[in-house]
Amino acid sequence: MSGKVAFCTLGCRVNQYETQAIQELFAEQGFDICEFNETADIYIINTCAVTVESERKSRQMIRRAKSKNKDAIIGVVGCSSQLQPRRCQEAGANIVLGTSDKTRIAELCIKALNTKNTERYVDISIQSKHDCDNYTLKHSKRPREFIKIEDGCNGKCSYCTIAKARGSVRSKSPEEALKEIVNLVNEGCKEVTLTGIELSAYEYGLFDLIRRVNCIKGLYGIRLGSLEPTLINDEFIQTYRECDKLLPHFHISLQSGCTETLNRMRRKYNAQTALDNILKLKRSDARITLSCDLIVGFPGETDEEFNQTMDFLRRVKFLHIHAFPFSGRPGTEAYSMNNQISGEIKNERMKAIENLQKDIKREILTKNVKFGKLTALVEKGKDGVYFAHSDNFIETEIKSDCDITSKAVIVKAVSHNGERISAEYSRI
């Protein structure tokens, strides 16, 4: 028996990778993958728990799926279901798994559909330190693919529940990762993003793996998931110089630009170390762009501390800033800290960051237009207009007189609108 299955993925790149692996299992059993807003026989929600809002949205998607087809099998996996399985059941989930071996959700949901068994099933066991997920992508759907090489986190950040949801660090072997990437490149993939929950903790040596991936024939580019500032050291810069496929954009898991705030967050670095490392990296190549995560309004964050973060942002000049207002999670140290910040102040600070970032992004885009030429990997497009990300991850709209979909091309940067660069490509 086959049918239709729909997916909703919330949260990080690791979740996106895991969802794709689950989709392949359903496809192998003859299921058609449809959009989440369509009527399906099975719905899979890959949940997130990074904020209160993400957990709320996870449950909302369960209820939405049930409203599409009250007889459908609803399968739920991920961090939110790991931490709050009962609430996922109450929202309408039939089968609830956590973060351990999410691929089992395919077998369980198909069995429930075939036997018309709608009894509730829950398994939220955490994988042991020595277990490694058996996810492997077999098929490439896009020119750019995520490759999960690590799961779990050994950090003890005062605001975070992900270490509790994901368990301790465990890593995919270099041989398995390389085999997976080679296969995807043979399928047409041009660029891979090595990702994980705590990528810096990859147990087999991240820099060594990058060098080995760099040798894969047919691969255009390598990107990395979120990096702690402590990883941006001299060896990292040397690896970047040696590996011509390691692209000039990096995402930093910063959280704050103030040492006092970072101390309360229990991060592993101070603001000065982060600033020194990041600026040294930028000085190594003028084309490098950066993005970061920020938590705004962390308990005890004074106006002066926030201003220190703003000064940090002005000095570094990030291309993208993913800023989130602090969201207290029950069971974490930060949830019960003194001097919680009001929603009004958080909103004011979020707006200040947004306004600053608009000016900084325009400056970066202007600089890159002046470079004249950009290398970009084209993701989609038609009728002479194509959409891509440049090697330093600037959104680029390209006019072309030929089909350049899924190709890495050198284009002429013409202008920008504050959000993306307009460019031209010609075969001549």
C-alpha positions in Angstrom: 0.0 0.0 0.0 1.3 3.5 -0.9 -0.2 6.9 -0.7 0.6 10.6 -0.1 2.9 11.9 2.6 3.5 15.6 3.5 6.2 17.1 5.6 6.7 20.2 7.7 10.2 21.0 8.9 10.8 23.6 11.6 14.1 24.8 12.9 17.7 24.2 11.9 19.6 22.8 9.0 20.1 19.5 10.9 16.3 19.1 10.9 16.2 19.9 7.1 18.8 17.2 6.4 16.9 14.6 8.6 13.6 15.4 6.9 15.1 14.8 3.5 16.5 11.4 4.7 13.0 10.5 5.9 11.4 11.6 2.6 13.7 9.2 0.7 12.5 6.3 2.8 8.8 7.1 2.0 9.7 7.5 -1.7 11.3 4.0 -1.7 8.0 2.6 -0.5 6.1 4.2 -3.4 4.7 7.2 -1.5 4.2 10.5 -3.3 5.6 13.5 -1.5 3.1 16.4 -1.5 2.9 19.9 -0.1 1.9 20.2 3.6 -1.2 22.2 2.7 -2.5 19.3 0.6 -4.6 16.4 1.7 -2.3 13.5 2.6 -2.5 10.0 4.1 0.5 10.7 6.4 1.9 14.0 7.8 5.3 14.2 9.3 6.2 17.2 11.5 9.9 17.6 12.3 9.7 19.9 15.4 11.9 22.5 16.9 12.4 23.6 20.6 14.9 26.5 20.3 12.2 29.0 21.5 8.8 28.9 23.1 7.4 30.2 19.8 9.0 27.3 17.8 7.4 24.8 20.2 4.0 26.5 19.9 4.3 26.5 16.1 5.3 22.8 16.2 2.0 21.9 17.9 0.1 24.3 15.6 1.4 22.3 12.6 0.2 19.0 14.2 -3.3 20.5 14.6 -3.2 21.9 11.0 -2.4 18.5 9.6 -5.2 16.9 11.5 -7.6 19.5 10.1 -6.5 18.6 6.6 -7.4 15.0 7.0 -8.9 13.8 10.3 -8.1 10.1 9.3 -4.5 10.8 8.5 -1.6 9.3 10.5 0.3 12.2 12.1 4.0 11.4 12.9 6.1 13.8 15.0 9.8 13.8 15.5 12.4 16.3 16.8 13.4 18.4 19.7 10.0 19.6 20.8 8.5 16.1 20.8 11.5 14.9 22.7 10.9 17.5 25.5 7.1 17.6 25.4 5.7 14.3 24.0 2.4 14.6 25.8 1.6 18.0 24.4 2.3 16.7 20.9 -0.1 13.8 21.6 -2.7 16.2 22.9 -2.3 18.3 19.7 -3.3 15.2 17.6 -0.1 13.2 16.9 -0.5 9.4 16.5 3.2 8.5 16.6 5.7 10.5 18.6 9.4 10.0 18.4 12.1 12.3 19.7 15.6 13.0 18.3 16.9 9.4 18.3 16.8 7.6 14.9 14.1 9.7 13.4 14.0 7.5 10.3 12.0 4.9 12.2 9.0 7.3 11.8 8.6 6.1 8.2 8.3 2.4 9.1 5.9 3.2 12.0 3.6 5.5 10.1 3.4 3.2 7.1 2.6 0.3 9.3 -0.1 2.3 11.1 -1.6 3.3 7.8 -1.6 -0.2 6.4 -3.1 -1.8 9.5 -5.5 1.2 10.2 -4.0 1.2 13.7 -4.5 4.7 15.2 -3.3 3.8 18.7 -0.9 6.3 20.1 2.8 5.3 20.1 5.6 7.2 21.9 9.4 6.6 22.1 11.6 9.4 23.3 14.7 7.5 24.3 18.0 9.4 23.9 20.8 7.8 21.9 23.8 6.8 23.9 27.2 8.5 23.5 28.4 5.7 21.3 25.5 5.5 19.0 25.6 7.4 15.7 22.5 8.2 13.6 22.2 6.1 10.4 21.1 8.9 8.2 22.5 8.9 4.7 21.1 10.9 1.8 21.1 8.8 -1.4 19.7 11.3 -3.9 20.4 15.0 -4.6 17.4 17.2 -5.2 19.1 20.5 -5.4 22.5 21.9 -6.4 23.1 22.6 -2.7 22.7 19.9 0.0 23.1 19.7 3.7 25.3 16.9 5.1 24.9 16.1 8.8 28.2 15.1 10.3 27.5 15.5 14.0 24.6 15.5 16.5 24.3 16.3 20.1 25.9 19.0 22.3 28.1 18.9 25.4 27.5 22.6 26.1 25.9 23.9 29.3 24.5 27.2 28.1 22.2 28.6 30.7 19.4 29.3 28.3 19.3 26.2 26.1 17.4 23.0 26.1 18.9 21.5 22.9 21.6 19.6 24.8 18.9 17.9 26.8 16.8 17.2 23.7 19.7 15.9 21.5 22.0 14.2 24.0 25.8 14.3 24.0 28.1 14.8 21.0 28.4 11.9 18.5 29.9 12.1 15.0 29.6 10.5 11.6 32.9 9.0 10.5 34.9 10.8 7.8 34.6 7.7 5.6 30.8 7.7 5.8 30.6 11.4 5.2 32.9 11.3 2.2 31.0 8.4 0.7 27.8 10.2 1.1 29.1 13.4 -0.5 30.7 11.6 -3.4 27.4 9.9 -4.2 25.5 13.2 -4.1 28.0 14.9 -6.3 27.6 12.0 -8.8 23.9 12.7 -8.6 24.4 16.4 -9.6 25.0 18.2 -6.3 27.5 21.1 -6.7 27.8 22.4 -3.1 27.6 20.8 0.4 27.1 22.4 3.8 28.6 20.4 6.6 26.3 20.8 9.5 25.6 19.6 13.1 24.2 20.7 16.4 27.7 21.6 17.7 29.8 21.4 14.6 32.9 22.6 16.4 32.8 19.4 18.5 33.1 17.1 15.5 35.1 14.2 16.9 37.3 13.2 14.0 38.8 16.6 13.2 36.7 19.2 11.3 39.7 20.7 9.5 40.9 17.3 8.3 37.5 16.5 7.0 37.2 19.8 5.2 40.6 19.1 3.5 39.4 15.7 2.3 36.1 17.0 1.1 38.0 19.6 -0.8 39.6 16.9 -2.9 36.3 15.5 -4.2 36.1 15.9 -8.0 33.1 17.6 -9.4 32.3 19.5 -6.2 32.1 23.3 -6.6 31.9 24.5 -3.0 31.9 23.7 0.7 30.0 25.6 3.4 29.9 25.1 7.1 27.0 25.2 9.7 27.1 27.4 12.8 30.6 27.9 14.2 31.7 28.9 17.7 34.1 31.9 17.7 36.7 29.8 19.4 37.0 27.6 16.3 38.0 30.7 14.2 41.7 30.3 15.0 44.9 30.3 13.0 44.4 26.7 11.9 40.9 27.6 10.6 42.3 30.4 8.6 45.1 28.2 7.2 42.5 25.6 6.3 40.5 28.3 4.5 43.6 29.3 2.5 44.5 25.8 1.6 41.0 24.7 0.5 39.9 26.5 -2.6 36.4 25.0 -2.4 35.7 26.3 1.1 33.5 29.3 0.3 34.0 32.8 1.8 31.0 33.0 4.1 30.7 31.7 7.6 27.9 31.7 10.2 29.0 32.5 13.8 27.1 31.3 16.8 27.8 34.6 18.7 24.7 35.2 20.9 26.1 38.5 22.3 28.9 41.0 21.8 29.2 41.7 25.6 31.4 39.6 27.9 29.2 40.1 30.9 26.2 38.8 29.0 28.2 35.9 27.6 29.2 35.0 31.1 25.6 34.8 32.3 24.9 32.7 29.2 27.7 30.4 30.2 29.3 30.6 26.7 32.9 29.4 26.2 34.4 32.7 25.1 34.4 36.4 25.9 33.6 39.2 23.5 37.2 40.3 22.9 38.3 36.8 21.9 35.3 36.5 19.5 36.0 40.0 18.1 39.7 39.3 17.6 39.2 36.0 15.9 36.5 37.2 13.6 38.3 40.3 12.5 41.5 38.3 11.9 39.4 36.0 9.6 38.0 38.9 7.7 41.4 40.4 7.2 42.5 37.2 5.5 40.2 37.8 2.5 38.3 40.9 1.6 35.5 38.8 0.0 34.6 37.0 3.3 31.1 37.8 4.6 29.7 36.6 7.9 26.4 36.0 9.6 25.5 35.4 13.2 22.9 34.5 15.8 22.0 36.9 18.6 19.9 36.6 21.7 18.4 40.0 22.5 17.2 41.0 26.0 18.9 38.2 27.9 18.2 38.4 31.7 20.3 41.2 33.2 21.2 42.8 29.9 21.6 46.5 30.7 21.5 49.3 28.2 25.3 49.5 28.5 25.7 45.7 27.7 23.4 46.0 24.8 25.4 49.0 23.5 28.5 46.9 23.7 26.8 44.3 21.4 25.8 47.1 19.0 29.4 48.3 18.9 30.5 44.8 18.2 28.1 44.6 15.2 29.4 47.9 13.9 32.9 46.7 13.9 32.3 43.3 12.4 29.6 44.2 9.8 27.7 41.0 9.4 25.9 40.3 6.2 23.0 38.7 8.0 22.0 38.8 11.7 19.5 36.2 13.0 18.4 38.0 16.1 15.9 36.5 18.5 14.3 38.0 21.7 15.2 35.9 24.7 12.7 33.2 25.3 12.8 31.6 28.7 12.7 27.8 28.7 11.4 26.1 31.9 14.1 23.9 33.4 17.0 26.2 32.3 19.0 28.4 34.6 18.1 31.5 32.6 14.4 30.9 33.1 14.5 31.8 36.7 17.3 34.5 36.6 16.7 37.9 38.2 16.3 41.0 36.1 14.2 39.6 33.3 13.8 42.1 30.5 10.4 43.4 29.4 9.0 42.6 26.1 8.9 46.4 25.3 12.6 46.7 25.8 13.3 43.6 23.8 11.3 44.9 20.9 13.1 48.3 21.0 16.5 46.5 20.9 15.4 44.2 18.1 14.3 47.3 16.1 17.7 49.0 16.7 19.5 45.9 15.4 17.3 45.7 12.4 17.9 49.4 11.5 21.6 49.0 12.0 21.7 45.9 9.9 19.9 47.5 7.0 22.7 50.1 6.7 25.5 47.5 7.1 24.0 45.2 4.5 23.7 48.1 2.0 27.3 48.9 2.6 28.4 45.3 2.0 26.3 45.0 -1.2 27.7 48.3 -2.5 31.2 46.9 -1.9 30.5 43.7 -3.7 29.0 45.5 -6.7 32.2 47.5 -7.0 34.1 44.2 -7.1 32.5 43.8 -10.5 32.4 40.0 -10.8 30.8 37.4 -8.6 30.9 33.6 -8.7 27.4 32.2 -8.0 25.7 28.8 -7.8 22.4 29.1 -9.6 19.5 27.4 -7.8 16.4 28.1 -9.9 14.9 30.4 -12.5 13.3 30.6 -15.9 12.6 33.0 -18.8 15.9 34.7 -18.5 15.8 35.4 -14.8 17.7 33.2 -12.3 18.2 33.2 -8.6 21.5 32.3 -6.9 23.7 32.8 -3.9 27.2 34.2 -4.6 30.2 32.4 -3.2 30.1 34.8 -0.2 26.4 34.1 0.2 24.8 37.2 -1.2 21.4 36.7 -2.8 21.8 37.4 -6.5 19.3 37.8 -9.3 20.9 37.0 -12.7 19.7 37.9 -16.2 20.9 35.3 -18.7 20.3 34.6 -22.3 20.7 30.8 -21.7 19.6 28.3 -19.1 22.1 28.3 -16.2 20.1 26.4 -13.6 22.3 24.4 -11.2 25.5 25.8 -12.7 28.3 27.7 -11.0 28.8 30.8 -13.1 30.8 34.0 -13.1 28.5 37.0 -13.4 28.8 40.8 -13.7 27.4 42.6 -10.7 25.4 45.6 -11.9 23.4 47.0 -8.9 21.6 46.2 -5.7 18.3 47.1 -4.0 19.5 46.7 -0.4 18.5 43.0 -0.3 20.1 41.4 -3.3 22.5 42.1 -6.1 21.3 42.3 -9.7 23.8 40.7 -12.2 24.2 39.7 -15.8 25.6 36.5 -17.3 26.7 36.0 -20.9 28.3 33.0 -22.6 30.5 35.4 -24.6 
